[in-house]
Amino acid sequence: MKPELASLLEKYEEKILGQTTNLRLLLSAILTDGHVLLEGVPGTGKTKTVRTLAELLNGRFNRIQFTPDLLPSDITGSSIYNMQEGQFETIRGPIFTNILLADEINRTPAKTQAALLEAMEEKQVTIQGETYSLPEVFFVVATQNPIEFEGTYPLPEAQQDRFLFKLYIEFPSFEEEKAVLQQMIEPTPLKTAVDAVMQLDSFLEIKKEIGQVTLGDGVLDYIMKIVRKTREVESIRFGASTRAAISIGKASKAWAYLEGRDYVTPDDVKMVAKPSLRHRVQLSPQIELEGASIDQVIQELVGSVPVPR
């Protein structure tokens, strides 16, 4: 791992307490051109987590609060007539950024959701027939509130499949939460802005290095067996797609790189399998009635697949 990336990760973990695994998974996602669906109750630091990553990378950050009356043009931009110039000009929307926080994405109708998801997939936006490319580093983190569903528009499974990971933001431990409290109520609180520890050019070089991480044939078979088994077991109603296998492969290479290796091991695959699959499979009604969670089913499934030597 490059020293700049190690420094970034260290600084990230200092600023966001109690979320070490999630921070590494977020970093793995942006390093592989993926996007993340982030779920957690209000007040658990979702916005701060994403904003801090942008600041550490010296990248542009925008946040969109998704509401039922939000229009696609509020995200992508629009073309307006300039009276002084006597011609139309394009006003680019907040999607033209490096890191975008789509806050409560399930509170806006499907048409507006689709505008964001199209940009995520194509890395471009069309405004009044003109196509505009998005920045090379373009990372979307969409949040959802798991405890309030009134007036929401749940993302269909096909749209959730566009996200590399689905992460859960849990409450920190007692000591970690106490440390957060101490930071925020000190008479001289720490400055809110975070100094950048890496430039985007260096970040792009690291992305190229991750592409060179070796994914052996045995580990590749292991990934395929896990994904194909989601389509065979009775506990899962709808199994994972081929895109899920691609996501696990890319994410495991990034995770291996963060661990300081230039090759992927089965343990890397196990680490990223759960966040890569939990939003891509549906449990059967019988298993749901029994109270089993999606994470439990995935863990048992992965554990049942023989690990390659």
C-alpha positions as CSV (number, residue, x, y, z in Angstrom):
1,M,0.0,0.0,0.0
2,K,1.3,3.5,-0.9
3,P,2.2,5.7,2.1
4,E,-0.4,8.3,1.1
5,L,-3.2,5.7,1.1
6,A,-2.0,4.4,4.5
7,S,-2.0,7.9,5.9
8,L,-5.5,8.6,4.4
9,L,-6.9,5.4,6.1
10,E,-5.3,6.3,9.4
11,K,-6.7,9.8,9.3
12,Y,-10.1,8.5,8.3
13,E,-10.2,6.1,11.2
14,E,-9.2,9.0,13.6
15,K,-12.1,11.2,12.4
16,I,-14.8,8.5,12.2
17,L,-14.8,6.3,15.3
18,G,-16.2,2.9,15.6
19,Q,-16.7,2.2,11.8
20,T,-13.3,0.7,10.8
21,T,-14.6,-2.0,8.6
22,N,-17.2,0.2,6.9
23,L,-14.5,2.9,6.2
24,R,-12.3,0.3,4.5
25,L,-15.3,-0.9,2.5
26,L,-16.1,2.6,1.4
27,L,-12.5,3.1,0.3
28,S,-12.6,-0.2,-1.5
29,A,-15.7,0.9,-3.4
30,I,-14.4,4.2,-4.6
31,L,-11.1,2.5,-5.6
32,T,-13.1,0.2,-7.9
33,D,-15.5,2.7,-9.4
34,G,-18.3,1.3,-7.4
35,H,-21.1,3.0,-5.5
36,V,-22.5,2.4,-2.0
37,L,-26.0,2.1,-0.5
38,L,-25.6,3.2,3.2
39,E,-28.3,2.3,5.7
40,G,-28.5,3.6,9.3
41,V,-30.7,5.4,11.7
42,P,-30.5,9.2,11.9
43,G,-27.6,10.6,13.9
44,T,-25.0,7.9,13.3
45,G,-22.7,10.0,11.2
46,K,-23.5,9.0,7.7
47,T,-23.1,12.5,6.2
48,K,-19.9,13.1,8.1
49,T,-18.5,9.8,7.0
50,V,-18.9,10.6,3.3
51,R,-17.9,14.3,3.6
52,T,-14.7,13.4,5.4
53,L,-13.7,11.0,2.7
54,A,-14.1,13.8,0.1
55,E,-12.0,16.2,2.2
56,L,-9.2,13.7,2.7
57,L,-9.1,13.2,-1.1
58,N,-9.3,16.9,-1.8
59,G,-12.3,16.1,-4.0
60,R,-15.5,18.1,-4.5
61,F,-18.4,17.0,-2.4
62,N,-22.1,17.7,-2.9
63,R,-25.2,16.5,-1.0
64,I,-28.7,16.2,-2.3
65,Q,-31.6,15.8,0.0
66,F,-34.1,13.6,-1.8
67,T,-37.7,14.6,-1.4
68,P,-41.0,13.6,-3.1
69,D,-41.0,16.8,-5.2
70,L,-37.4,16.5,-6.4
71,L,-37.1,16.5,-10.2
72,P,-34.5,14.8,-12.4
73,S,-33.3,18.3,-13.5
74,D,-32.6,19.2,-9.9
75,I,-29.9,16.5,-9.9
76,T,-28.5,16.6,-13.5
77,G,-29.0,20.3,-14.3
78,S,-31.0,22.2,-16.9
79,S,-30.8,24.5,-19.9
80,I,-32.1,28.1,-19.4
81,Y,-32.4,31.1,-21.7
82,N,-30.0,33.9,-21.0
83,M,-31.7,37.1,-21.8
84,Q,-28.5,39.2,-21.8
85,E,-26.6,36.8,-24.2
86,G,-29.7,36.0,-26.2
87,Q,-29.0,32.2,-26.1
88,F,-29.6,29.1,-24.0
89,E,-27.0,28.1,-21.4
90,T,-26.5,24.9,-19.5
91,I,-26.6,25.0,-15.7
92,R,-24.9,21.9,-14.4
93,G,-26.6,20.2,-11.4
94,P,-25.0,18.9,-8.2
95,I,-24.2,15.6,-9.8
96,F,-21.2,17.1,-11.4
97,T,-18.9,16.4,-8.4
98,N,-16.4,13.8,-7.2
99,I,-18.3,12.5,-4.3
100,L,-22.1,12.8,-4.1
101,L,-24.3,12.0,-1.1
102,A,-27.8,11.1,-2.2
103,D,-29.5,11.5,1.2
104,E,-32.6,9.3,1.7
105,I,-32.8,8.2,-1.9
106,N,-36.0,6.2,-1.2
107,R,-37.9,9.4,-0.6
108,T,-38.1,10.5,-4.2
109,P,-40.1,8.9,-7.0
110,A,-38.7,6.3,-9.4
111,K,-38.2,8.9,-12.3
112,T,-35.8,10.9,-10.2
113,Q,-34.1,7.9,-8.8
114,A,-33.5,6.7,-12.4
115,A,-31.8,9.9,-13.4
116,L,-29.2,9.3,-10.7
117,L,-28.8,5.6,-11.4
118,E,-28.3,6.3,-15.1
119,A,-25.4,8.6,-14.3
120,M,-23.9,6.1,-12.0
121,E,-23.9,3.4,-14.7
122,E,-22.9,5.5,-17.7
123,K,-20.8,8.2,-16.0
124,Q,-22.4,10.8,-18.2
125,V,-25.5,13.1,-18.1
126,T,-27.7,14.3,-20.9
127,I,-29.2,17.8,-20.7
128,Q,-31.5,18.9,-23.5
129,G,-29.9,16.5,-25.9
130,E,-26.3,17.4,-25.0
131,T,-24.2,14.7,-23.3
132,Y,-21.7,15.8,-20.6
133,S,-19.1,13.5,-19.0
134,L,-18.8,13.2,-15.3
135,P,-15.5,13.5,-13.5
136,E,-13.2,10.5,-13.6
137,V,-13.5,10.1,-9.9
138,F,-17.2,9.9,-9.4
139,F,-18.6,8.2,-6.3
140,V,-22.2,8.0,-5.2
141,V,-23.2,7.1,-1.6
142,A,-27.0,6.8,-1.3
143,T,-28.5,6.6,2.2
144,Q,-31.7,5.0,3.5
145,N,-33.4,5.3,6.8
146,P,-34.3,1.7,8.0
147,I,-36.9,2.8,10.6
148,E,-39.3,5.1,8.7
149,F,-41.0,3.9,5.5
150,E,-44.1,6.1,5.3
151,G,-44.0,8.1,2.1
152,T,-41.0,6.3,0.6
153,Y,-40.4,4.7,-2.8
154,P,-38.3,1.6,-2.2
155,L,-35.5,1.0,-4.8
156,P,-36.4,-2.0,-7.0
157,E,-34.0,-5.0,-6.9
158,A,-32.7,-4.2,-10.4
159,Q,-31.7,-0.7,-9.3
160,Q,-30.2,-1.8,-6.0
161,D,-28.0,-4.1,-8.2
162,R,-26.2,-1.0,-9.5
163,F,-24.6,-0.5,-6.1
164,L,-21.4,-2.3,-5.3
165,F,-22.1,-2.6,-1.6
166,K,-24.9,-2.2,0.9
167,L,-23.4,-1.1,4.2
168,Y,-25.1,-0.9,7.6
169,I,-24.0,1.9,10.0
170,E,-24.2,0.5,13.5
171,F,-24.0,2.3,16.8
172,P,-20.4,2.4,18.1
173,S,-19.2,0.8,21.2
174,F,-19.6,2.5,24.6
175,E,-16.0,3.8,24.7
176,E,-16.1,4.9,21.0
177,E,-19.4,6.7,21.5
178,K,-18.0,8.4,24.6
179,A,-15.0,9.6,22.6
180,V,-17.3,11.1,20.0
181,L,-19.2,12.9,22.7
182,Q,-16.1,14.3,24.3
183,Q,-14.9,15.6,20.9
184,M,-18.2,17.4,20.2
185,I,-18.7,19.0,23.7
186,E,-15.1,20.2,24.3
187,P,-14.9,24.0,25.1
188,T,-12.6,24.3,22.1
189,P,-13.9,21.7,19.6
190,L,-11.8,20.4,16.8
191,K,-12.2,22.2,13.5
192,T,-14.8,20.6,11.3
193,A,-12.9,20.7,8.1
194,V,-10.3,18.0,7.4
195,D,-7.0,18.6,5.7
196,A,-6.5,16.6,2.5
197,V,-3.8,13.9,2.7
198,M,-4.0,12.9,-1.0
199,Q,-4.7,14.5,-4.3
200,L,-7.0,12.9,-6.9
201,D,-4.1,12.3,-9.3
202,S,-2.4,10.1,-6.8
203,F,-5.7,8.4,-6.1
204,L,-6.1,7.6,-9.8
205,E,-2.6,6.0,-9.9
206,I,-3.6,3.7,-7.0
207,K,-6.7,2.6,-8.9
208,K,-4.4,1.5,-11.7
209,E,-2.3,-0.5,-9.3
210,I,-5.3,-2.3,-7.9
211,G,-6.1,-3.4,-11.5
212,Q,-2.8,-5.3,-11.3
213,V,-3.7,-7.3,-8.2
214,T,-3.7,-11.0,-9.0
215,L,-7.0,-12.8,-8.8
216,G,-6.1,-16.5,-9.2
217,D,-8.2,-19.1,-11.0
218,G,-8.9,-20.9,-7.8
219,V,-10.2,-17.8,-6.1
220,L,-12.2,-16.9,-9.2
221,D,-13.9,-20.3,-9.1
222,Y,-14.6,-19.7,-5.4
223,I,-16.4,-16.4,-6.2
224,M,-18.4,-18.1,-8.9
225,K,-19.5,-21.0,-6.7
226,I,-20.7,-18.6,-4.0
227,V,-22.7,-16.6,-6.5
228,R,-24.2,-19.6,-8.2
229,K,-25.1,-21.2,-4.9
230,T,-27.4,-18.2,-4.1
231,R,-29.5,-19.4,-7.1
232,E,-29.7,-23.0,-5.8
233,V,-30.5,-22.9,-2.1
234,E,-34.1,-23.0,-0.9
235,S,-33.6,-20.2,1.6
236,I,-33.1,-17.6,-1.2
237,R,-35.9,-16.8,-3.5
238,F,-34.0,-14.8,-6.1
239,G,-30.2,-15.3,-6.4
240,A,-27.5,-12.9,-7.3
241,S,-26.7,-11.8,-10.9
242,T,-23.4,-11.9,-12.8
243,R,-22.9,-8.3,-11.8
244,A,-22.6,-9.6,-8.2
245,A,-19.7,-11.9,-9.1
246,I,-18.0,-8.9,-10.9
247,S,-18.5,-6.8,-7.8
248,I,-17.1,-9.4,-5.5
249,G,-14.1,-9.8,-7.8
250,K,-13.3,-6.1,-8.0
251,A,-13.9,-5.4,-4.3
252,S,-11.8,-8.3,-3.2
253,K,-8.8,-7.0,-5.2
254,A,-9.2,-3.5,-3.6
255,W,-9.5,-5.1,-0.1
256,A,-6.3,-7.2,-0.8
257,Y,-4.5,-4.0,-1.8
258,L,-5.6,-2.3,1.4
259,E,-4.2,-5.3,3.3
260,G,-0.9,-4.7,1.6
261,R,-1.0,-7.7,-0.8
262,D,-0.8,-7.9,-4.6
263,Y,-2.9,-11.1,-4.7
264,V,-6.5,-12.0,-3.6
265,T,-7.1,-14.7,-1.0
266,P,-10.4,-16.5,-0.1
267,D,-10.5,-14.4,3.1
268,D,-10.7,-11.2,1.0
269,V,-13.6,-12.7,-0.8
270,K,-15.3,-13.6,2.5
271,M,-14.8,-10.1,3.7
272,V,-16.6,-8.4,0.8
273,A,-19.2,-11.1,0.0
274,K,-21.8,-10.0,2.6
275,P,-21.9,-6.3,1.6
276,S,-21.8,-7.3,-2.0
277,L,-24.8,-9.7,-1.8
278,R,-27.1,-8.5,0.9
279,H,-29.0,-6.1,-1.4
280,R,-28.9,-8.5,-4.4
281,V,-30.7,-11.5,-3.1
282,Q,-34.2,-12.0,-1.7
283,L,-35.0,-14.5,1.0
284,S,-37.8,-17.0,0.5
285,P,-41.0,-16.2,2.4
286,Q,-40.6,-19.2,4.7
287,I,-37.2,-18.1,5.9
288,E,-38.4,-14.6,6.5
289,L,-41.2,-15.9,8.6
290,E,-38.7,-17.8,10.7
291,G,-37.0,-14.5,11.5
292,A,-33.7,-15.3,9.7
293,S,-31.7,-12.2,8.6
294,I,-30.2,-11.8,5.1
295,D,-26.7,-11.6,6.7
296,Q,-27.1,-14.9,8.5
297,V,-28.2,-16.7,5.3
298,I,-25.3,-15.3,3.3
299,Q,-22.8,-16.2,6.1
300,E,-24.0,-19.8,6.2
301,L,-24.0,-20.0,2.4
302,V,-20.4,-18.7,2.1
303,G,-19.3,-21.0,4.9
304,S,-20.8,-24.0,3.0
305,V,-18.7,-23.4,-0.1
306,P,-15.3,-25.3,0.0
307,V,-12.3,-22.9,0.3
308,P,-9.7,-23.4,-2.4
309,R,-6.2,-24.3,-1.4
